[in-house]
Amino acid sequence: MKKIFSLWMVFTVLLGGCAANSPVQPPTVQTTSVLPAGQPAEKIKVYAPASTSSIPVILAASKMPDVNLTLYSNQAQANTLFLRGDVDVLVTGLSVGLDMYKNSTPVQIVNSYVSGLSYLVTNGHKVNSIADLKGQQIYLPFKGSPIEEVTAYFAQQAGLKWPDDFKPVYMPFDSSVELLKQGKAGAVVLPEPYVTLLENQPGIFISLSYYDEWEKSHPKDDGYPQVGSLVKAEWAQNHAAQITRFNDALSAALSAVKQDPASAVDAAKTHYKISADLLLKSLNRTRYHMLTGDEMRQSISTYYDVVAKPLNENDAKFFYIAAK
């Protein structure tokens, strides 16, 4: 279990943080195929986080003979490999990509496919609203994280002011999980699979789904964009067909996950240290919504408007829009 909880580095950065270096060498998933003579395929190197959110990516890669997929546990290392051109497609948190772009790195987002990942987990009693925690501590991964952005929005929707009406505590996921289990932390916002791994622990309650809370104000959104795929702008310019095929394969994989999650887990379980039963529970708590092109741009722009961090005209090139 300790090995599983050490994955906090992946999830922290998925939600916009900076992870420490890790000696863990991630497993590599490779697909092979006999190609027609004289038609060698250029291998597309895809890096995706070693989390349950990557199950659709594993399924998509298995259908693409020209894709080499690596599941990473070290976000800092993955970022470095991507930025120096050793990785073609980096699957990561939306805010990671936007931070790269705003720091003058020519990256583009080609899809957004995870729209629900986080939950408010409490010790001692269940709460029905963020308002129930007025004046109390809420543990978050770091100041200014996307989790905090959304928590602040929920507080505003409840007629409260963030952070004035609460006591935010900033702590890495693994540390806050331990305090929660010990009863020393009363409320922690966590992503999957932490939530599933904590389920049935004494005194632990899965109080609020952030996906469900978002849906109360935005019922047509199907959650909010959280995880997507990044490419370098120059690479995208020369690989439009590969991007289209990757997006199509991922879209098909998401449909397969929704139609038969048990089969999806069976196909991907060898790449995880979590049991198939827990993996299935975690998968069923993860919401997926595939977005590309103008629909993706509109959804991401709307999200940043809602959390009071609007994008501007200089951010237009962050979005990969396929030529028509």
C-alpha positions in Angstrom: 0.0 0.0 0.0 2.9 2.3 0.8 4.1 2.0 -2.8 0.7 3.0 -4.1 0.5 6.0 -2.0 3.9 7.1 -3.2 2.2 7.9 -6.4 1.2 11.3 -4.9 3.9 12.8 -7.1 2.0 11.9 -10.2 -1.3 13.2 -9.0 0.1 16.4 -7.5 1.5 17.4 -10.9 -1.6 16.1 -12.8 -3.5 18.7 -10.8 -0.9 21.4 -11.5 2.0 20.8 -9.0 5.7 20.3 -9.2 6.8 16.8 -8.2 10.1 15.9 -6.6 12.5 13.6 -8.5 11.8 9.9 -8.0 14.1 6.9 -8.6 11.2 4.8 -9.8 11.6 3.6 -13.3 8.2 3.4 -14.9 7.0 0.3 -16.9 6.9 0.6 -20.6 3.9 -0.6 -22.6 4.8 -1.3 -26.3 2.6 -2.5 -29.1 4.0 -4.5 -31.9 2.8 -5.3 -35.4 4.0 -6.8 -38.6 3.9 -4.0 -41.1 3.9 -4.4 -44.9 7.4 -4.6 -46.4 8.7 -1.2 -47.3 6.4 0.7 -45.0 8.3 1.3 -41.7 6.3 3.3 -39.3 7.7 6.2 -37.3 7.3 5.3 -33.7 5.2 7.9 -31.7 6.5 8.1 -28.1 3.7 8.7 -25.7 4.1 9.3 -22.0 1.1 9.0 -19.6 0.9 9.0 -15.8 0.8 5.7 -13.9 -2.7 6.4 -12.6 -6.1 4.9 -13.3 -6.9 7.9 -15.5 -4.5 6.4 -18.1 -6.5 3.2 -18.7 -8.1 4.6 -21.9 -4.6 5.6 -23.1 -3.4 2.1 -22.6 -6.3 0.7 -24.6 -5.8 3.3 -27.3 -2.1 2.5 -27.6 -2.8 -1.2 -27.9 -4.7 -0.4 -31.2 -1.9 1.7 -32.7 1.1 -0.3 -33.9 3.2 2.9 -34.3 2.9 4.0 -30.7 5.3 3.3 -27.8 3.6 4.1 -24.5 5.4 4.6 -21.3 3.6 5.0 -17.9 5.6 7.4 -15.8 5.7 8.0 -12.0 8.2 10.9 -12.2 6.5 14.0 -13.6 9.6 16.2 -13.5 11.5 13.6 -15.6 8.6 13.2 -18.0 8.4 17.0 -18.5 12.2 17.1 -19.2 12.0 14.3 -21.8 9.1 16.0 -23.5 10.6 19.5 -23.5 13.9 18.2 -25.0 12.0 16.3 -27.7 12.5 12.7 -26.5 8.7 12.3 -26.0 6.2 13.3 -28.7 3.0 13.2 -26.7 2.8 14.0 -22.9 -0.4 13.1 -21.2 -0.7 15.3 -18.1 -2.7 17.8 -16.1 -4.2 20.7 -18.1 -2.5 23.3 -15.9 0.9 21.7 -16.5 0.5 22.4 -20.2 -0.8 25.9 -19.7 2.0 26.7 -17.3 4.5 25.5 -20.0 2.8 27.6 -22.6 2.7 30.7 -20.5 6.4 30.2 -19.8 7.1 30.6 -23.5 7.3 26.9 -24.4 5.7 26.2 -27.8 3.3 23.5 -26.6 -0.2 22.7 -27.7 -3.0 20.7 -26.2 -4.6 18.2 -28.6 -7.3 16.8 -26.4 -8.9 16.9 -22.9 -10.3 13.6 -21.8 -10.6 13.5 -17.9 -13.4 15.6 -16.4 -13.8 14.1 -12.9 -11.1 12.9 -10.6 -11.3 14.6 -7.2 -13.3 14.0 -4.0 -13.6 15.6 -0.6 -12.8 12.9 1.9 -13.6 13.4 5.6 -12.8 11.8 8.9 -15.4 11.3 11.7 -18.5 12.4 9.8 -19.8 13.0 6.3 -20.4 16.6 5.1 -23.0 17.5 2.4 -21.5 20.8 1.3 -18.3 22.8 1.4 -20.4 25.2 3.6 -20.4 22.5 6.3 -16.7 23.1 6.7 -16.9 26.8 7.4 -14.2 27.8 9.9 -12.5 24.4 9.6 -9.3 23.1 8.0 -9.3 21.7 4.5 -6.2 20.0 3.3 -5.1 20.8 -0.3 -1.9 19.8 -2.3 -0.5 23.3 -2.6 -1.5 27.0 -2.7 -3.0 28.0 -6.1 -3.5 24.4 -7.3 -6.4 23.6 -9.6 -8.0 21.7 -6.6 -7.9 25.0 -4.7 -9.3 26.9 -7.7 -12.3 24.7 -7.8 -12.7 24.6 -4.0 -12.7 28.4 -3.9 -15.4 28.3 -6.6 -17.6 25.9 -4.6 -17.2 28.1 -1.6 -18.3 31.1 -3.6 -21.3 29.2 -4.8 -22.2 28.4 -1.2 -22.2 32.1 -0.3 -18.8 32.0 1.4 -15.4 33.6 0.8 -12.2 31.6 0.2 -9.9 31.5 2.0 -11.3 33.8 4.7 -14.1 31.5 5.8 -11.9 28.4 6.0 -8.5 27.3 7.2 -6.7 25.9 4.1 -3.7 23.6 4.9 -1.3 22.9 2.1 0.3 19.5 2.2 1.3 16.7 -0.3 -1.2 14.0 -0.8 0.7 11.2 0.9 1.2 13.3 4.1 -2.5 14.5 4.2 -3.7 10.9 3.6 -1.7 9.7 6.7 -3.1 12.5 8.8 -6.6 11.7 7.6 -6.3 8.0 8.5 -5.0 9.0 12.0 -7.9 11.4 12.6 -5.5 14.4 12.7 -7.0 15.8 9.5 -10.7 16.2 9.2 -11.1 17.1 5.5 -8.8 16.4 2.5 -9.4 16.8 -1.2 -8.0 13.8 -3.1 -7.9 12.4 -6.6 -8.4 8.8 -7.6 -7.1 6.2 -6.8 -6.5 7.5 -3.3 -10.2 7.8 -2.7 -10.8 4.1 -3.5 -7.8 3.0 -1.4 -9.2 4.9 1.6 -12.7 3.5 1.2 -13.9 1.4 4.2 -11.1 2.7 6.4 -12.5 3.3 9.9 -14.1 6.7 10.3 -13.4 7.7 6.7 -16.3 9.1 4.5 -16.3 10.0 0.8 -18.3 13.2 1.3 -18.3 15.1 -2.0 -17.6 14.4 -5.6 -16.1 17.5 -7.2 -17.6 16.3 -10.5 -21.1 16.2 -9.0 -20.6 19.6 -7.3 -19.5 21.1 -10.6 -22.6 19.6 -12.3 -24.9 21.4 -9.9 -23.9 24.8 -11.4 -23.0 23.5 -14.9 -25.2 20.5 -15.7 -24.4 20.5 -19.4 -20.6 20.5 -19.0 -20.0 16.8 -18.0 -17.5 17.9 -15.4 -14.5 20.2 -16.1 -11.3 19.6 -18.1 -8.5 18.2 -16.0 -6.2 15.9 -18.0 -5.2 16.0 -21.7 -2.4 15.4 -24.2 0.3 17.8 -25.1 2.6 18.1 -28.1 5.2 20.5 -29.3 3.7 23.0 -31.9 6.4 22.1 -34.5 5.7 18.4 -34.1 2.0 19.0 -34.4 2.5 20.9 -37.6 4.3 17.8 -39.2 2.1 15.1 -37.7 -1.5 16.1 -38.2 -2.5 12.6 -39.3 -0.9 10.9 -36.3 -2.7 13.3 -33.9 -6.0 12.6 -35.6 -5.4 8.8 -35.3 -4.4 9.1 -31.7 -7.5 11.2 -30.8 -9.7 8.7 -32.7 -8.2 5.7 -30.9 -8.5 7.5 -27.5 -12.1 8.4 -28.2 -12.9 4.7 -29.1 -11.1 3.6 -26.0 -13.2 5.9 -23.8 -16.4 4.5 -25.4 -15.1 1.0 -24.6 -14.4 2.0 -21.0 -17.9 3.3 -20.5 -19.6 0.3 -22.2 -17.6 -2.4 -20.4 -15.3 -1.1 -17.6 -14.6 -4.6 -16.3 -13.1 -5.6 -19.7 -11.1 -2.4 -19.8 -9.6 -3.2 -16.4 -8.9 -6.7 -17.4 -6.9 -5.4 -20.5 -4.9 -2.9 -18.4 -4.5 -4.5 -15.0 -1.0 -5.9 -15.6 0.3 -2.3 -15.6 -0.8 -1.5 -12.1 0.0 -2.6 -8.6 -3.6 -2.2 -7.5 -5.9 -5.3 -7.4 -8.3 -5.6 -10.3 -11.3 -5.0 -7.9 -9.9 -1.8 -6.6 -8.8 -0.7 -10.1 -12.4 -1.2 -11.3 -13.8 0.9 -8.4 -11.3 3.6 -9.1 -12.1 3.6 -12.8 -15.8 3.8 -12.1 -15.1 6.9 -10.0 -13.2 8.6 -12.7 -15.2 10.6 -15.2 -14.1 10.9 -18.9 -15.2 13.4 -21.5 -13.3 13.5 -24.8 -12.9 17.0 -26.2 -10.9 18.1 -29.3 -10.7 21.2 -31.6 -13.1 24.1 -31.0 -15.1 22.2 -28.5 -12.0 21.6 -26.4 -11.0 25.3 -26.7 -14.4 26.5 -25.6 -14.6 24.1 -22.6 -11.1 25.0 -21.3 -11.7 28.7 -21.8 -15.0 28.5 -20.0 -13.4 26.6 -17.1 -10.8 29.4 -16.6 -13.5 32.0 -16.8 -15.5 30.2 -14.1 -12.5 29.9 -11.7 -11.7 33.6 -12.3 -8.5 33.0 -14.2 -9.6 34.0 -17.7 -7.4 33.3 -20.7 -6.6 36.0 -23.2 -5.9 36.3 -26.9 -2.3 35.4 -26.4 -3.3 32.0 -25.3 -5.1 31.1 -28.6 -2.0 29.2 -29.9 -2.1 26.8 -26.9 -5.0 24.9 -28.6 -4.3 22.5 -31.4 -7.1 22.9 -34.0 -6.8 20.6 -36.9 -6.9 22.2 -40.3 -10.1 21.7 -42.2 
